[in-house]
Amino acid sequence: MQIIPAIDIIDGKCVRLTEGDYAQKTIYNENPLEVAKAFEDAGIKRLHLVDLDGAKAGVVKNWKVLESIALHTKLVIDFGGGIKTDQDVALVFERGASLATIGSIAVANPELFLNWVSTYGAHAFFLGADVKDNLIAVNGWMKTSDISINDFISGYLERGITNIFCTDVTKDGKLEGPSTVLYQSLLTKFPNLKLVASGGVSSLQDLETLSGIGCAGAIVGKAIYENRISLKALQQFNA
């Protein structure tokens, strides 16, 4: 299982939210590049970079942070938040992202998203299934759609999208453990899914549990910043 640390950006700074609430924000570092380099030094290969300003505004905002990390590290970066147009997708790849993280637009305009997949290939996208009460949440988790998680995943698997991460919004940033039952259910229902767990990871035991049920990866954020899990301890997953 691949460990994918998260860096969430507001105003160019490394922050974490609780339950996706912008009012519950903690700033952990003024310099995201410094954080990214620490991850790389610990043997981490991937990075989940989230433009929270972009997610809220509906347009990519913090592309300079992406560019800086891409220029000064060898991390494989997925970048998301505010990607709504052809120009946004092109910008993200031009500035150094290996994958574009797509969420809201895959709900609001699936035809446009599938056009991007046709242009760049399914491998270039990391599809986010953000869940609240089994329904897909959009726009930085500020709204809930009427689409169920099962229907959302099923529809995109049929289109060849297998690289998906799932975040239980009610778990994110609370360090109460991941939604193991939800992930187990999805992996049983969709055996070809390369599911990356996101939200709630609080300990190495959580990661071992996720690995045991067959998750392809796990996004870890606050547990690292709050020193619940050391970067050294994560090296066992990156061996």
Long-range contacts (C-beta under 8 A, 24 or more apart in sequence): 1-207, 1-210, 1-211, 1-215, 1-216, 1-217, 1-218, 1-237, 2-45, 2-46, 2-196, 2-216, 2-217, 2-218, 2-237, 2-238, 3-44, 3-46, 3-207, 3-217, 3-218, 3-220, 3-234, 3-237, 3-238, 4-46, 4-47, 4-48, 4-78, 4-196, 4-217, 4-218, 4-219, 4-220, 5-39, 5-44, 5-46, 5-47, 5-48, 5-219, 5-220, 5-221, 5-224, 6-47, 6-48, 6-49, 6-50, 6-198, 6-219, 6-220, 6-221, 7-32, 7-35, 7-36, 7-47, 7-48, 7-49, 7-50, 7-69, 8-50, 8-52, 8-221, 9-49, 9-50, 9-51, 9-52, 9-53, 9-62, 9-65, 9-81, 10-52, 10-53, 11-53, 12-62, 12-64, 12-65, 15-52, 16-173, 16-221, 16-222, 16-225, 17-52, 17-172, 17-173, 18-172, 18-173, 18-174, 19-141, 19-169, 19-170, 19-172, 19-173, 19-174, 20-137, 20-140, 20-141, 20-142, 20-169, 20-172, 20-173, 22-52, 22-56, 22-140, 24-173, 26-225, 28-225, 32-65, 32-68, 32-69, 33-65, 33-68, 33-69, 33-72, 33-73, 36-69, 36-72, 36-73, 36-75, 37-72, 37-73, 38-231, 39-75, 39-231, 40-73, 40-74, 40-75, 41-231, 42-231, 42-232, 42-234, 42-235, 43-234, 43-235, 43-238, 44-75, 44-231, 44-234, 44-238, 45-75, 45-76, 45-238, 46-75, 46-76, 46-77, 46-78, 46-217, 47-73, 47-75, 47-76, 47-77, 47-78, 48-78, 48-101, 48-165, 48-198, 48-219, 49-77, 49-78, 49-79, 49-80, 49-97, 50-79, 50-80, 50-81, 50-101, 51-79, 51-80, 51-81, 51-82, 52-81, 52-140, 53-81, 53-82, 54-81, 54-82, 54-83, 55-80, 55-81, 55-82, 55-103, 55-104, 55-139, 55-140, 56-82, 56-139, 56-140, 56-142, 57-82, 58-82, 58-84, 58-139, 59-84, 59-88, 60-88, 60-91, 60-92, 63-91, 63-92, 63-95, 64-95, 66-92, 66-95, 66-96, 66-97, 67-95, 67-96, 69-96, 70-95, 70-96, 70-97, 71-96, 78-126, 80-126, 80-128, 81-140, 86-116, 89-116, 89-120, 93-120, 93-124, 98-124, 99-123, 99-124, 99-125, 99-126, 99-163, 100-124, 100-125, 100-126, 101-125, 101-126, 101-127, 101-128, 102-126, 102-127, 102-128, 103-127, 103-128, 103-129, 103-130, 103-138, 104-138, 104-139, 106-152, 106-156, 107-136, 107-138, 107-145, 107-147, 107-152, 108-138, 110-155, 114-159, 117-159, 117-160, 117-161, 122-159, 122-160, 122-161, 122-162, 122-163, 123-163, 125-161, 125-163, 126-163, 126-164, 126-165, 126-196, 127-156, 127-161, 127-163, 127-164, 127-165, 128-164, 128-165, 128-166, 128-167, 129-153, 129-164, 129-165, 129-166, 129-167, 130-166, 130-167, 130-169, 131-166, 131-167, 131-168, 131-169, 131-179, 131-182, 132-168, 132-169, 132-170, 133-170, 137-169, 141-169, 149-182, 149-186, 150-186, 150-189, 153-186, 153-190, 153-193, 154-190, 157-190, 157-192, 157-193, 162-192, 162-193, 162-194, 163-194, 163-196, 164-193, 164-194, 164-195, 164-196, 165-195, 165-196, 165-197, 165-198, 165-217, 165-219, 166-195, 166-196, 166-197, 166-198, 167-198, 167-199, 167-219, 168-199, 168-200, 169-199, 171-199, 171-200, 172-198, 172-199, 172-200, 173-199, 173-221, 173-222, 174-200, 175-200, 175-201, 175-202, 175-222, 175-223, 175-226, 175-228, 176-200, 176-202, 177-201, 177-202, 177-206, 178-206, 178-209, 178-210, 178-218, 180-209, 180-210, 180-213, 183-210, 183-213, 183-215, 184-213, 187-213, 187-214, 187-215, 201-229, 202-228, 202-229, 203-228, 203-229, 204-229, 204-233, 207-237, 211-237
